[in-house]
Amino acid sequence: MNDSGLTDSIFGDGDGRSPQARPEGSPPERVALPGGGPRPTRSSRRRTEPSRPPTSEAVKRRRGCAVMLVALVVVLAGIGLALRHLGDGLLPSFGTQKAAGGDYSGSGSGSIEVIVNSGDSGYAIGRTLEKAGVIKSADTFAAVAASNPDFAKIQPGTYKMRQQMSASSALSLMLEPGTKLAGGVTIPEGLWKNEIFAILAKKTGTPLADYKKVQPATLGLPSAAGGNMEGYLFPSTYDFPKGMSAQNQLKTMVAEGAKQRKALGIPDGDVKKVLTIASIVQAESGASTDEPRIAQVVVNRMKPNPETNGFLQMDSTIHYAEQKRGTLQVTTQETKFPSIYNTYLHPGLPPGPINNPGVSAMKAALKPTPGPWLYFVTVNPQTGETLFATNLADQQKNTAKYTAWCQSHPGKC
């Protein structure tokens, strides 16, 4: 098989009737009480009356106020912590920073490149622009960004800007097509990690040795990977900012792979198995329409049966073990190549993925097409036509068709 997101008055305790008027300058009237003596004032009552313990209701009110005060302190502390850790860019959204920060006027002049990193807030981007002399104030830029819904369209990458621009002009320029410098790197499905390193080095200008020195433990790999990034570098087109390190490039690819697996609903406990099957499917399929059936062949061959005895016998595993490309077939001698990845010598799945598969192959590995097949062969490498069989005899007949095609197309097999 082959590779291929108050009313109470505040003036006293009266009964509501207005007091009778007294001649201007007359002394205050004192009212006699039974037993004689002037009527005590409020303050004298407070001094002569014995103190009483607070009622339970008053205690409850005091406790309630205390609880509310504590809660308010906690909320304010939480807001402060959020502003500190989630980014100063939250502040401008209240519209308080623009005037304080100042601004240039006009569209600027000259040329300078700036880098926007993944996850940068409006304030973070503003800081980058301010340091580069593009704008006068990061606060002002963040306020402008917070009021413009299109700000969300800004992607990580390198932008060609002008110096001494107004914040609004700078944001408008960043949103214009062509301001973001092209630099996409496309990583095809099914490549080995060393092949991916070579492409990244060539396209980004980062030394090849830098990729080889990256420690897998720094990439955020799942525990199932066992420290091996093979199979976890998701194939896609990436726009790495100019100057991004090899480590961060690979880390971005690993994070994208995790996002894709989550979207597919692959359980954490099955990640390694699914990726390993997917990598074999990716290498062996001639067309994506055949992938779910090839995945079923892999599953069927691991089961106890007299035809395969649990051996996959996939040529793609030998190619990986040898790290050799260029041929669709393997020789009898190659089937004896000493490697734990050689599925001619070792039953069951190899110890991990043999390449870095894409979404289609992962879907196939997650949900194979039910069927009894144990064999398949791509009989036309140009069109990807693949025939399936349930027994060795039929497989041999199909293989003969492949041999005939190779004979009529010299050098293609």
Secondary structure, 3 states (H helix, E strand, C coil): CCCCCCCCCCCCCCCCCCCCCCCCCCCCCCCECCCCCECCCHHHHHHHCCCCCCCHHHHHHHHHHHHHHHHHHHHHHHHHHHHHHHCHHHHHHHCCCHHHHCCCCCCCEEEEEEEECCCCCHHHHHHHHHHCCCCCCHHHHHHHHHCCHHHHHCCCEEEEEEECCCHHHHHHHHHCCCCECCCEEECCCCECHHHHHHHHHHHHCCCHHHHHHCCHHHCCCCHHHCCCCCCCCCCCEEECCCCCCHHHHHHHHHHHHHHHHHHHCCCHHHHHHHHHHHHHHHHHCCCHHHHHHHHHHHHHHHCCCCCCCCCCCCHHHHHHHHCCCCCCCCCCCHHHCCCCCCCCCCCCCCCCCCCECCHHHHHHHHCCCCCCCCEEEEEECCCCEEEEECCHHHHHHHHHHHHHHHHHCCCCC
